[in-house]
Amino acid sequence: MKILFILLFPLQVINDWAGRIGKSISLVAMVLMVLAILIQVFFRYVLNNALPWPDEAARFMMLWLTGLMGPIAMRQGGIVAITFLQDSLPAKLASLLVVLLLCMSILVLTVAVKLGYNHVNSGWLFSSASLKIPLQLIGMKAVKVKLAWMYASLFVGVCLMWLVNLELILRGLISIFGAGDDLRPIPNLNTEGAE
């Protein structure tokens, strides 16, 4: 049992920090996404002159928002699940079922990590059609953003979900072995700092 707690501690710390940082970056991404959409609406419908970059910028922000918030939702139990069978089983069997499902999930996530990594690497070959780093503001030539930066949201999100999944497996095993009451609760990032 002590080994499970030793393995769990660094995962909890990593996932706590990743969640806090991911939430902060996601809030900024949400604001920037809304701002880009509002700019596009103004230019398209008020000035009748659509800009080429806001749609892609909003998509870029949405992808990163999703990649960083998915692991938080998974960790806090916010992902949609059908729990009829789990709810109808005794507590130990329900915990065992959850651990088995998490083990299957980690296998799928392992494949997704590999595919995400390959996808990011292919993104270095292609540049965005409209997103550019405006280096002309400092006297240099503007540089198109590589699609790999967009694709990295999937890879980062899946890697973080893999870590969360591993933490949840360890928590489930600890509960099955009867030490679930000794587990530290998962921080609720929705209520943090809301006092």
RALIN-V431610 format. One record per backbone hydrogen bond with DSSP energy under -1.0 kcal/mol. CO is the residue of the C=O (numbers start at 1). NH is the residue of the N-H. Records with the same first field share a line. If there is no record, write none. Layout:
# RALIN-V431610
CO = NH, NH
This chain:
# RALIN-V431610
1 = 5
2 = 6
3 = 7
4 = 8
5 = 9
8 = 12
9 = 13
10 = 14
11 = 15
12 = 16
13 = 17
14 = 18
15 = 19
16 = 20
17 = 21
18 = 22
19 = 23
20 = 24
21 = 25
22 = 26
23 = 27
24 = 28
25 = 29
26 = 30
27 = 31
28 = 32
29 = 33
30 = 34
31 = 35
32 = 36
33 = 37
34 = 38
35 = 39
36 = 40
37 = 41
38 = 42
39 = 43
40 = 44
41 = 45
42 = 46, 47
43 = 49
53 = 57
54 = 58
55 = 59
56 = 60
57 = 61
58 = 62
59 = 63
60 = 64
61 = 65
62 = 66
63 = 67
64 = 68
65 = 69
66 = 70
69 = 73
70 = 74
71 = 75
72 = 76
73 = 78
74 = 77
83 = 87
84 = 88
90 = 94
91 = 95
92 = 96
93 = 97
94 = 98
95 = 99
96 = 100
97 = 101
98 = 102
99 = 103
100 = 104
101 = 105
102 = 106
103 = 107
104 = 108
105 = 109
106 = 110
107 = 111
108 = 112
109 = 113
110 = 114
111 = 115
112 = 116
113 = 117
114 = 118
115 = 119
116 = 120
117 = 121
118 = 122
119 = 123
122 = 125
123 = 148
126 = 147
131 = 145
133 = 135, 143
134 = 137
135 = 138, 140
136 = 139
143 = 133
145 = 128
146 = 149
147 = 151
148 = 152
150 = 153
151 = 155
152 = 156
153 = 157
154 = 158
155 = 159
156 = 160
157 = 161
158 = 162
159 = 163
160 = 164
161 = 165
162 = 166
163 = 167
164 = 168
165 = 169
166 = 170
167 = 171
168 = 172
169 = 173
170 = 174
171 = 175
172 = 176
173 = 177
174 = 179
175 = 178
179 = 182
180 = 183
188 = 191
191 = 194
